[in-house]
Amino acid sequence: MEDKAPLSFGQEALWLAEELVPGLSAYVLLAGWELTGPLDPQALQGALTAIVGRHELLRSALVPVDGRPEQVVRDCGPFELRRVDLRDRDGQEQDDAMAGHLAGLTEKPFDLSSPPLLRGVLFRLAAERHVLVLVTHHIVWDGASDVLLRRELSELYAAEVQGRQPELPELGAQYADFAWWQREEAAAALEESVGYWARRLRDVRAPELPADRPRPALRRFTAGFCQIAIPAGAVHGVTELARTASVSPFVVYLALFDVLVARWADQPRAVVGTPLAGRGEPELENLLGYFVNSVVLVAECDPELTLSALLAAVRTDLASAFEHGDAPFHHVVERINPARDSSRHPLYQVAFQYVAGNEPLRLTGVEAKEVSERLLHRSAVTTEFDLLAEVREDADGEHVLNLRYATELFDVGTMDGVARAYVEMLDAAVAAVDPTLARLAEAAVSLPAAGTRPPASAGNGPHRTEPGGGAPAIAPRTELHGRIAAVWAEVLGLPEIDCSASFFAMGGSSLMGALLVRRLGTELGLGLELIDLFDSESVDGLVEFLGLGSPSSSPSPAAG
């Protein structure tokens, strides 16, 4: 018998994002290692099979039932570790062949209804030299899962080659238990947190970064990458500054990134999104899965403000964010109801995260060197943000700044300048005693000048359309209008609808929109995606989009 459970709130948001833009490779996560030594591929495959067997989520199908997604645990059998033998090629040919396979791994959309939601390929470059690449979807994975994978793969591989039982902690719960708990016990308590964020962000407008090109209509950006090392002196200075100000290094790095964003956008505030871990319960510590939640942080960057004052403000904002960090991000978006804009991530376009260290992969008898970043930069992935900045601490204690940016908006040289400007600002922050933000901004001499600043769009502000608005409903003009309107009204639970009114202004949510699009497909044979509803919003708009405005152009009723 199949075990079923709802998706967690965080998973539901990613499922809706996939419905909006199917196959968005911004949610494809990649890890890779160069392996030197006498590797046992069969033992490696056995270890990966054990991981998939241990964590039900990896072998769960995520399928819609009556428009609402559920996770259904299935038996997937042995894990398929694809092997590619490249020993007959030279160095460059090997690199080109791996790049081609990587593009296929990252470009091929995950079928969320077909587990396991983990892919693997093992490249053999020489007798004792391999490259292992694992790819998964964010809907079953987060940063803590990365750490757990390395621990479990190390122990399970050792157990396989040594012929013993693995020594791993028992799992007291599975991810489905967490999803049920969220729905049945935590949902009511989340209302207060959703209300907090709705009040906090209702009138907040994310500043528009000066782009090198106008923004395209669809937010499906090709990802570009820029990486720069943070000098050891700056790292030491940040540590000391954090200790003096009684904050974490993350607060220091984030605050200075806020100053950079505000200076670059020529705005008095920075609006930046960041992920929170979301693993507060001990039962969740050893589970692979998607537990993170996004929060939006707002920093007032008055040039006369001192760095110590900004650090205190960022610390307070973060503490409040942690206190209300259980509010599902897409529920906050639904409550605020911003204008639907398929060219922008809702509420913020710039994100920042800090990753403190990483778990090395330790395979018995084999030297494993992490090459995830290098492989990711050569793969074909997209980005959902205009800019994602990450400060990462490597295993050897060195810190690097990684930028993932939208190549449709920014040139390589622009991102190069942004990265160098951030390091310049770090150097200035640790060299002076409590400098003003104006002084820090002046230190960022490499920050590029404003490029093409796109005109402000309706997507920057809150949605002001109110349901009904006191106007009488406009009756359907054609049979097709009427048939769509009937499904529309049933999904919204309304006796009738105005064919010219917005689905979302009438109380529709993204999840209800996904249900509507599916029903219009199965019942009326209309080939639509969720993004079409976001762009069109009304019955009239959808009919116009489909080019079926005349009575004679209505489709035949769906069979059954």
C-alpha positions in Angstrom: 0.0 0.0 0.0 1.3 3.4 -0.9 2.0 5.9 2.0 0.6 9.4 1.2 1.2 12.8 2.8 0.8 16.4 1.9 3.8 18.5 0.8 5.3 20.8 3.4 4.6 24.5 2.9 8.1 25.1 1.6 7.7 22.2 -0.9 4.4 23.6 -2.0 6.0 26.9 -2.9 8.6 25.1 -5.1 5.9 22.9 -6.7 4.0 26.1 -7.6 7.2 27.6 -9.0 7.6 24.5 -11.2 4.0 24.8 -12.3 4.7 28.5 -13.2 7.8 27.8 -15.2 8.1 24.0 -15.8 11.7 22.6 -15.7 13.2 25.7 -14.1 16.8 24.6 -13.5 17.3 27.2 -10.8 16.1 24.5 -8.5 18.6 21.9 -9.7 21.3 21.3 -7.1 24.7 19.8 -8.0 27.5 18.2 -6.0 30.7 16.8 -7.4 34.0 15.3 -6.4 37.3 14.2 -8.0 38.1 10.8 -6.6 41.7 9.5 -6.7 42.5 6.0 -5.6 41.1 2.4 -5.9 37.4 3.3 -6.0 34.8 0.5 -5.7 31.9 1.7 -8.0 29.7 -1.2 -6.9 30.1 -0.2 -3.2 29.4 3.4 -4.2 26.2 2.4 -5.9 25.2 0.3 -2.9 25.8 3.3 -0.6 23.6 5.6 -2.7 20.9 2.9 -2.9 21.0 2.7 0.9 20.6 6.5 1.2 17.5 6.5 -1.1 16.1 3.6 0.9 16.8 5.3 4.3 15.1 8.6 3.3 11.5 8.1 2.0 11.3 11.6 0.5 13.9 10.7 -2.2 11.7 7.9 -3.4 8.4 9.8 -3.2 6.4 10.8 -6.2 5.1 14.4 -5.9 1.7 14.3 -7.7 -1.4 16.5 -7.8 -4.6 15.1 -6.3 -7.6 17.3 -7.0 -5.2 20.1 -7.8 -3.3 19.8 -4.5 0.1 18.1 -4.6 0.8 15.1 -2.4 3.9 12.9 -1.8 3.5 9.2 -2.4 6.3 6.9 -1.2 7.3 4.2 -3.8 9.8 1.4 -4.1 12.5 2.5 -6.5 14.8 -0.5 -6.4 18.6 -0.1 -6.7 19.9 3.4 -7.3 21.0 3.9 -10.9 24.5 5.3 -10.9 25.3 5.9 -14.6 28.9 5.2 -15.5 30.7 6.9 -18.3 34.1 5.6 -19.3 36.3 8.4 -20.7 39.7 6.7 -20.5 40.2 6.7 -24.3 40.1 10.5 -24.5 42.7 13.1 -23.6 42.3 15.9 -21.0 40.4 18.5 -23.1 38.2 15.8 -24.7 37.4 14.5 -21.3 36.5 17.9 -20.1 34.3 18.6 -23.1 32.6 15.2 -22.7 31.9 15.8 -19.0 30.5 19.3 -19.8 28.1 17.7 -22.3 26.9 15.2 -19.8 26.6 17.8 -17.1 24.5 20.0 -19.4 22.1 17.1 -19.9 21.9 16.4 -16.2 21.0 20.0 -15.3 18.9 20.9 -18.3 16.7 17.8 -18.2 13.8 18.8 -16.1 13.1 16.6 -13.0 9.8 14.7 -13.3 8.6 15.2 -9.8 6.1 12.4 -10.2 8.9 9.9 -11.0 11.3 9.1 -8.2 14.0 8.8 -7.1 14.6 12.6 -7.2 18.3 12.1 -7.2 20.6 11.5 -10.3 24.1 10.3 -10.3 26.9 9.8 -12.9 30.4 8.4 -12.3 33.0 9.5 -14.9 36.0 7.2 -15.2 39.0 9.3 -16.3 41.8 6.8 -15.5 42.3 3.5 -13.7 42.2 5.2 -10.3 40.7 8.6 -11.1 37.0 9.3 -11.3 34.6 12.2 -11.0 31.3 11.6 -9.1 28.4 14.0 -9.8 25.1 14.0 -7.9 22.2 16.1 -9.0 18.9 16.6 -7.2 15.9 19.0 -7.0 15.6 21.7 -4.3 12.1 20.4 -3.4 13.8 17.4 -1.6 17.1 19.1 -0.5 18.6 22.0 1.4 22.0 23.1 2.7 21.8 20.9 5.7 21.0 17.9 3.4 24.3 18.6 1.7 26.1 18.0 5.0 24.1 14.9 5.8 24.7 13.4 2.4 28.4 13.6 2.8 28.3 12.0 6.3 26.0 9.2 5.3 27.7 8.5 2.0 31.1 8.3 3.7 29.8 5.8 6.4 27.7 3.7 4.0 30.5 3.4 1.5 32.9 2.3 4.3 30.4 -0.2 5.5 30.0 -1.6 1.9 33.7 -2.1 1.3 34.4 -3.4 4.8 31.4 -5.8 4.8 29.8 -4.5 8.0 26.7 -2.8 9.2 26.7 1.0 8.9 26.8 3.1 12.0 24.2 5.7 11.4 21.6 7.2 13.8 18.1 5.8 13.7 15.6 8.1 12.0 12.8 8.8 14.5 10.7 10.4 11.7 10.5 10.8 8.0 9.9 14.0 6.0 6.2 13.1 5.6 5.8 13.3 9.4 7.2 16.9 9.3 4.7 17.8 6.5 1.8 16.3 8.5 2.9 18.2 11.6 3.0 21.5 9.7 -0.5 21.0 8.3 -2.2 19.6 11.4 -0.5 21.2 14.4 1.6 24.2 13.3 -0.8 25.8 10.7 -2.9 27.7 13.2 0.2 29.2 14.9 1.6 30.3 11.6 -1.2 32.9 11.1 0.5 35.3 13.6 3.8 35.1 11.7 2.2 35.5 8.3 0.4 38.6 9.7 3.7 40.0 11.0 5.4 39.8 7.6 2.3 41.2 5.8 2.4 44.3 8.0 6.2 44.5 7.8 6.5 44.3 4.0 3.2 45.7 2.7 4.6 49.0 1.7 8.2 47.9 1.0 9.5 48.2 -2.5 12.6 46.4 -3.5 15.0 48.8 -5.2 15.7 48.2 -8.9 19.4 47.4 -9.6 20.9 49.3 -12.5 21.1 46.6 -15.2 23.1 46.5 -18.4 20.0 45.5 -20.4 16.2 45.9 -20.0 14.5 43.2 -18.1 12.9 40.4 -20.2 9.3 39.6 -19.8 9.8 36.1 -18.3 11.9 35.4 -15.2 13.9 32.4 -16.5 17.3 33.8 -16.4 20.5 32.1 -17.6 22.9 31.9 -14.6 26.3 33.5 -14.8 28.9 33.0 -12.0 31.6 35.2 -10.5 33.9 34.2 -7.6 36.4 36.2 -5.7 38.5 35.3 -2.6 38.1 37.4 0.5 41.6 38.3 1.8 42.6 36.6 5.0 43.1 40.0 6.7 39.5 41.0 5.9 38.2 37.6 7.2 40.1 38.1 10.5 38.8 41.7 10.7 35.2 40.5 10.2 35.6 38.0 13.0 37.0 40.6 15.3 34.3 43.1 14.3 31.6 40.5 14.9 33.0 39.8 18.4 33.2 43.4 19.3 29.6 44.1 18.2 28.3 40.9 19.7 27.0 39.7 16.4 27.8 36.7 14.1 30.0 37.0 11.1 26.9 36.5 9.0 25.4 39.8 10.3 28.6 41.6 9.4 28.7 40.2 5.9 25.0 40.8 5.4 25.1 44.4 6.6 28.0 45.3 4.3 26.1 43.6 1.4 23.1 45.8 2.3 25.3 48.9 2.0 26.6 47.7 -1.3 23.1 47.1 -2.7 21.8 50.5 -1.5 24.8 52.3 -2.9 24.6 50.5 -6.3 20.8 51.1 -6.6 21.2 54.7 -5.3 18.4 54.1 -2.8 18.2 54.7 1.0 17.4 51.1 1.8 18.3 47.6 0.8 15.7 44.8 0.5 17.4 41.4 0.6 16.0 37.9 0.9 17.8 35.2 2.9 17.1 31.5 3.8 16.5 30.3 7.3 17.3 26.7 8.2 14.0 25.6 9.7 15.3 22.5 11.6 14.3 23.5 15.1 13.2 20.0 16.3 15.8 17.3 17.1 13.9 14.7 15.1 14.7 16.7 11.9 18.4 16.9 12.4 19.2 13.7 10.5 16.6 14.0 7.8 17.3 14.8 4.1 14.7 17.3 2.9 13.6 20.8 2.2 13.2 22.6 5.5 14.4 26.1 4.6 12.1 29.2 4.4 12.9 32.5 2.8 12.5 35.8 4.7 12.8 39.3 3.5 15.1 41.7 5.4 15.0 45.5 5.1 18.0 47.6 6.0 17.8 51.4 6.2 21.2 52.6 4.9 21.3 56.3 5.8 24.8 57.5 4.7 25.3 59.2 8.1 24.6 56.0 10.0 27.6 54.3 11.5 28.5 50.7 10.9 27.9 49.8 14.5 24.4 51.2 14.3 23.7 49.3 11.1 25.0 46.1 12.7 22.7 46.5 15.7 19.7 47.2 13.4 20.5 44.1 11.2 20.8 42.0 14.3 17.4 43.1 15.6 15.8 42.6 12.2 17.3 39.1 12.0 16.1 38.2 15.5 12.6 39.2 14.5 12.9 37.2 11.3 13.9 34.1 13.2 11.0 34.6 15.6 8.6 34.7 12.7 10.6 32.5 10.3 8.0 29.8 10.2 5.6 31.8 8.0 5.6 30.1 4.6 7.0 32.6 2.1 4.3 32.0 -0.5 1.6 32.5 2.1 3.2 35.9 2.9 3.1 36.7 -0.8 -0.5 35.7 -1.1 -1.4 37.8 1.9 0.3 40.9 0.5 -0.9 40.1 -3.0 1.6 42.1 -5.0 1.0 42.7 -8.7 1.7 39.5 -10.6 4.9 39.9 -12.6 6.5 37.0 -14.3 9.7 38.9 -14.8 10.5 39.3 -11.1 10.8 37.1 -8.0 8.0 38.3 -5.6 9.0 40.9 -2.9 12.7 40.8 -3.5 15.2 40.3 -6.4 18.5 40.1 -4.5 19.4 37.3 -2.1 22.2 36.7 0.3 23.4 33.7 2.2 26.4 32.7 4.4 27.6 29.1 4.5 30.0 28.4 7.4 32.2 25.5 6.4 31.2 22.2 4.7 31.4 18.5 5.4 34.1 16.8 3.4 33.4 13.5 1.6 35.5 10.7 3.1 35.5 7.5 1.0 37.7 4.7 2.5 40.9 4.4 0.6 40.0 7.2 -1.8 41.0 10.9 -1.8 37.9 13.1 -2.5 38.4 16.6 -3.7 35.2 18.8 -3.9 34.7 20.3 -7.3 31.0 21.3 -7.0 31.4 25.0 -7.7 33.7 24.4 -10.7 31.2 21.9 -12.3 28.2 24.1 -11.5 29.8 27.0 -13.3 30.2 24.9 -16.4 26.6 23.6 -16.3 23.5 25.0 -17.9 21.4 26.2 -14.9 19.2 29.2 -14.5 18.6 31.6 -11.6 15.4 32.8 -10.1 17.0 36.0 -8.7 18.6 39.0 -10.4 21.5 38.4 -8.0 22.3 35.8 -5.4 25.4 36.5 -3.3 27.0 33.8 -1.1 29.9 34.1 1.3 31.2 30.6 1.8 33.8 29.3 4.2 35.8 26.5 2.7 37.0 23.4 4.5 40.5 25.1 5.0 38.9 28.2 6.6 39.3 30.5 3.6 36.3 32.6 2.7 35.1 33.3 -0.9 32.3 35.4 -2.4 30.2 33.6 -5.0 27.8 35.6 -7.2 25.1 33.9 -9.3 23.5 36.5 -11.5 21.1 36.8 -14.4 23.1 37.1 -17.6 20.1 38.6 -19.4 20.5 41.6 -17.1 24.2 41.9 -16.2 27.5 41.6 -18.0 30.5 39.7 -16.7 32.4 43.0 -16.2 29.6 44.4 -14.1 29.6 41.5 -11.8 33.4 41.5 -11.6 33.1 45.1 -10.4 30.4 44.3 -7.9 32.5 41.5 -6.4 35.6 43.7 -6.1 33.6 46.5 -4.6 32.3 44.2 -1.9 35.9 43.2 -0.9 36.9 46.9 -1.0 34.1 47.7 1.4 35.1 44.8 3.7 38.6 46.1 3.8 37.4 49.6 4.6 35.1 48.3 7.3 37.8 46.5 9.2 40.5 49.1 8.7 38.5 52.1 10.3 36.9 52.5 13.7 33.2 52.5 13.3 33.1 54.3 9.9 29.9 55.9 8.5 28.1 54.1 5.7 29.0 57.0 3.4 32.7 56.3 4.0 32.1 52.6 3.3 30.3 53.4 0.1 33.1 55.7 -1.0 35.5 52.8 -0.6 33.7 50.7 -3.2 35.5 52.3 -6.1 35.1 49.3 -8.4 31.3 49.4 -8.2 30.1 49.9 -11.8 28.2 53.0 -12.9 24.5 52.6 -13.5 23.8 50.8 -16.7 20.4 50.7 -18.4 17.9 51.4 -15.6 14.7 49.9 -16.8 11.5 51.9 -16.2 9.6 51.1 -13.1 6.8 48.6 -13.7 3.6 47.7 -11.9 5.5 44.7 -10.5 7.4 46.9 -8.1 4.5 47.8 -5.9 1.6 46.1 -4.1 -1.5 45.0 -6.0 -4.1 47.7 -5.5 -7.0 46.1 -7.3 -9.8 45.3 -4.8 -12.2 42.4 -5.3 -15.4 43.5 -6.9 -14.8 47.2 -6.5 -18.5 47.8 -6.4 -18.8 47.3 -10.2 -21.5 44.9 -11.5 -20.2 41.6 -12.9 -19.6 41.5 -16.7 -21.5 38.6 -18.2 -19.6 36.1 -20.5 -19.7 37.2 -24.1 -19.3 33.8 -25.8 -19.9 30.1 -24.9 -16.1 29.7 -24.2 -16.2 32.7 -21.9 -19.1 31.1 -20.0 -17.5 27.6 -19.8 -14.2 29.1 -18.5 -16.1 31.4 -16.1 -18.0 28.4 -14.7 -14.8 26.5 -13.8 -13.3 29.8 -12.5 -16.3 30.4 -10.2 -16.3 26.8 -8.9 -12.5 27.0 -8.0 -13.0 30.3 -6.3 -16.2 29.2 -4.5 -18.2 32.1 -5.9 -21.7 32.1 -7.4 -20.5 34.1 -10.4 -17.5 36.1 -11.6 -16.7 39.2 -13.5 -15.0 38.1 -16.7 -12.8 41.2 -16.7 -11.7 40.9 -13.1 -8.4 39.4 -11.9 -8.4 35.9 -10.6 -6.1 37.0 -7.7 -8.1 40.1 -6.9 -11.2 37.9 -6.5 -9.4 35.9 -3.8 -7.5 33.3 -5.9 -4.2 32.0 -4.6 -1.3 30.4 -6.6 -2.4 27.0 -5.5 -5.9 27.6 -6.6 -4.5 29.0 -9.9 -2.7 25.7 -10.4 -5.9 23.8 -9.8 -7.8 26.1 -12.3 -5.2 25.6 -15.0 -5.3 21.9 -14.6 -9.1 21.8 -14.7 -9.2 24.0 -17.8 -6.9 21.5 -19.4 -8.7 18.3 -18.5 -12.3 19.6 -18.8 -12.1 22.0 -21.7 -8.9 20.9 -23.4 -7.2 24.2 -23.1 -3.4 24.1 -23.2 -2.4 26.5 -20.5 0.3 26.9 -17.9 0.1 28.7 -14.6 2.3 31.5 -16.0 -0.4 32.2 -18.6 -2.9 32.9 -15.8 -0.3 35.2 -14.1 0.1 37.1 -17.3 -3.6 37.2 -18.3 -5.4 37.1 -14.9 -9.0 37.4 -16.2 -11.3 35.2 -18.2 -11.3 37.9 -21.0 -7.5 38.0 -20.8 -7.1 34.2 -21.1 -9.5 34.0 -24.1 -7.6 36.8 -25.8 -4.3 35.0 -25.0 -5.6 31.8 -26.6 -6.9 33.6 -29.6 -10.3 32.1 -29.2 -12.4 35.3 -28.8 -15.0 34.5 -31.5 -17.9 32.1 -30.9 -16.9 30.0 -33.8 -13.4 29.4 -32.4 -14.5 27.7 -29.2 -12.9 24.2 -28.6 -14.9 21.0 -28.5 -15.9 19.8 -25.1 -13.4 17.5 -23.5 -14.3 13.9 -23.7 -16.2 12.5 -20.7 
